[in-house]
Amino acid sequence: MEKAGERNQTPKVEFILLGFGNDPELQPLLFLFFLVIYIVTVAGNLLIIVLVVADQYLRTPMYYFLGNLSFLEICNITSILPRLLASLLTGDRTITLNGCIVQLGTFGLVAATESLLLMAMSYDRYLAICHPLRYAALMNGRVCCQLVAGCWLGSFLCGPPVSSFLFHLTFCDSKEIDHFFCDFLPMIKLSCDDTQTLQLTTFTVGGIGLFVSCLLTMASYFSIISTILRIPSTFCRRKAFSTCSSHFTVVTIFFGSMITVYVFPRTNTPKVLHNIFSLFYTVLTPMINPFIYTLRNKEVHESLRRVSLKLTAFRNSHKKFKGQMLTCGKKEMN
Ligand SMILES: *[C@@H]1O[C@H](CO)[C@@H](O)[C@H](O)[C@H]1NC(C)=O
């Protein structure tokens, strides 16, 4: 009884996200910087989703995967930036325990799904380049759907159970999280419970997941590259490479920064470097993905042209219709 009473008296746990310091002159600049990044990221990824959904020529597994990746990137950045923007604008850097766990849980879930999806995408490219004759039979809409569903299922099975443990932690005096979002380690460091088991479980599950998906992705690329190098004609070699070079870039940045942050212990890297690498996979990858995929991709260029032509045609017909209505109205008035 007494214990329950005590619990009720404990004030709501709140954290302070230290973010990028407290320099009042820096805050507006940071706000603008992240606002632009956020808008560009959401717009770019939405554009890809619209193209994949609206253009019938992009209805292939590779672009289904890309559309899903763009959706994940929007979720990824939305789990982090709006909260950061709000705190830069208002100067209020507090976040509740529940808010923190929701942010961490969402981010973890999306990041896990993303690394599985990148693995599925590299498998798709592997089939397309190493087994081109059997590609249509092995990879179709149904298989693609199953793979996407599998990615979500895999991360749902691991993510939420781990996050749910965080609700049971007790936190002591220090409430300052030395990061710009609620990441696992900075948050768990503040608990006064024994978190060794939780840390071990999380790092085993996360580490195995990251390691396996990274390894399989690398294996796919290894076969892809060795197959491409064996193509005798330079023209075909370049063409084959162009269908997977953009994906390869994205994979390298994503896994590279993720592994740098989580595998190399925080104590050995300076805080600034740690924050910068975290920015890579939380903010930078989501932002540059659409550019990487659209800038050098002829199919996407053509699709952009088709969809914008369709849009102008639609707008013109709409204008014409409105014009006709107007003249009709005038005739009637006369
Ligand atoms: C995601 O993948 C599914 C299954 O392949 C596909 O039907 C859907 O269109 C994709 N979503 C987007 C936004 O591309």
PDBQT file of the ligand as one rigid body, heavy atoms in Angstrom, charges set to zero:
ROOT
HETATM    1  C1  LIG A 401       5.620  -1.232 -51.087  1.00  0.00    +0.000 C 
HETATM    2  O1  LIG A 401       5.701  -2.573 -51.477  1.00  0.00    +0.000 OA
HETATM    3  C2  LIG A 401       4.459  -3.166 -51.798  1.00  0.00    +0.000 C 
HETATM    4  C3  LIG A 401       4.687  -4.637 -52.014  1.00  0.00    +0.000 C 
HETATM    5  O2  LIG A 401       5.559  -4.916 -53.043  1.00  0.00    +0.000 OA
HETATM    6  C4  LIG A 401       3.879  -2.458 -53.024  1.00  0.00    +0.000 C 
HETATM    7  O3  LIG A 401       2.656  -3.042 -53.394  1.00  0.00    +0.000 OA
HETATM    8  C5  LIG A 401       3.692  -0.996 -52.677  1.00  0.00    +0.000 C 
HETATM    9  O4  LIG A 401       3.234  -0.288 -53.803  1.00  0.00    +0.000 OA
HETATM   10  C6  LIG A 401       4.997  -0.386 -52.197  1.00  0.00    +0.000 C 
HETATM   11  N1  LIG A 401       4.747   0.950 -51.711  1.00  0.00    +0.000 N 
HETATM   12  C7  LIG A 401       5.241   2.038 -52.306  1.00  0.00    +0.000 C 
HETATM   13  C8  LIG A 401       4.899   3.345 -51.700  1.00  0.00    +0.000 C 
HETATM   14  O5  LIG A 401       5.939   1.963 -53.266  1.00  0.00    +0.000 OA
ENDROOT
TORSDOF 0
